[in-house]
Amino acid sequence: MRERSAYNQAMAISTSDRIAKAPGVCGGKACMAGHRIRVSDVVAWHEHQGMTPDEIVSHFPTITLADVHAALAYYFDHLEEIQQEMQTERALSEEFRRNNPSLLETKLRQERLEGGL
């Protein structure tokens, strides 16, 4: 087995100190230690909404730039795990929307139908 470089060992320790997984916190999903900000949230803000790490910190001043980078490092080290979490969450959200239509949309649709008659 190949030994890790000192840099890789230091990064692993730093990331593991900053990222936690506990059954009673954030549904057992990876999150920033001491916070309820999930790794998948940071990924969504960074990868899908285009926020920079500095912008994420400015929205959540209780976290540090190192926390954000640790979350992104965790993501890239655990791609399948985090992508699966995100896909499962999307599916649950879509199912919820299908089974629980918006009251506003229902009311507007009804008004359009009544107005068109």
FENHUSUL-V847335 format. One record per residue. RES is the residue in one letter. OMEGA is omega in whole degrees, -180 to 180 (none if undefined). Layout:
res=RES omega=OMEGA
res=RES omega=OMEGA
This chain:
res=M omega=-178
res=R omega=179
res=E omega=177
res=R omega=175
res=S omega=179
res=A omega=180
res=Y omega=-180
res=N omega=178
res=Q omega=179
res=A omega=179
res=M omega=179
res=A omega=179
res=I omega=-179
res=S omega=-180
res=T omega=-178
res=S omega=176
res=D omega=-175
res=R omega=-178
res=I omega=-177
res=A omega=172
res=K omega=180
res=A omega=-176
res=P omega=-177
res=G omega=-177
res=V omega=178
res=C omega=178
res=G omega=-180
res=G omega=180
res=K omega=-180
res=A omega=179
res=C omega=178
res=M omega=-179
res=A omega=179
res=G omega=-180
res=H omega=175
res=R omega=176
res=I omega=-176
res=R omega=175
res=V omega=-179
res=S omega=176
res=D omega=180
res=V omega=179
res=V omega=-180
res=A omega=-180
res=W omega=-176
res=H omega=-173
res=E omega=-173
res=H omega=179
res=Q omega=175
res=G omega=179
res=M omega=175
res=T omega=175
res=P omega=178
res=D omega=179
res=E omega=178
res=I omega=179
res=V omega=-179
res=S omega=177
res=H omega=-178
res=F omega=-172
res=P omega=178
res=T omega=177
res=I omega=-179
res=T omega=176
res=L omega=178
res=A omega=177
res=D omega=-180
res=V omega=179
res=H omega=177
res=A omega=178
res=A omega=179
res=L omega=178
res=A omega=178
res=Y omega=179
res=Y omega=-177
res=F omega=176
res=D omega=-176
res=H omega=-175
res=L omega=-176
res=E omega=-179
res=E omega=-176
res=I omega=178
res=Q omega=176
res=Q omega=177
res=E omega=-178
res=M omega=179
res=Q omega=178
res=T omega=179
res=E omega=177
res=R omega=-180
res=A omega=178
res=L omega=180
res=S omega=179
res=E omega=178
res=E omega=178
res=F omega=-180
res=R omega=179
res=R omega=-176
res=N omega=-178
res=N omega=-177
res=P omega=179
res=S omega=178
res=L omega=179
res=L omega=179
res=E omega=179
res=T omega=180
res=K omega=179
res=L omega=178
res=R omega=179
res=Q omega=179
res=E omega=178
res=R omega=180
res=L omega=-180
res=E omega=-180
res=G omega=-178
res=G omega=-178
res=L omega=none
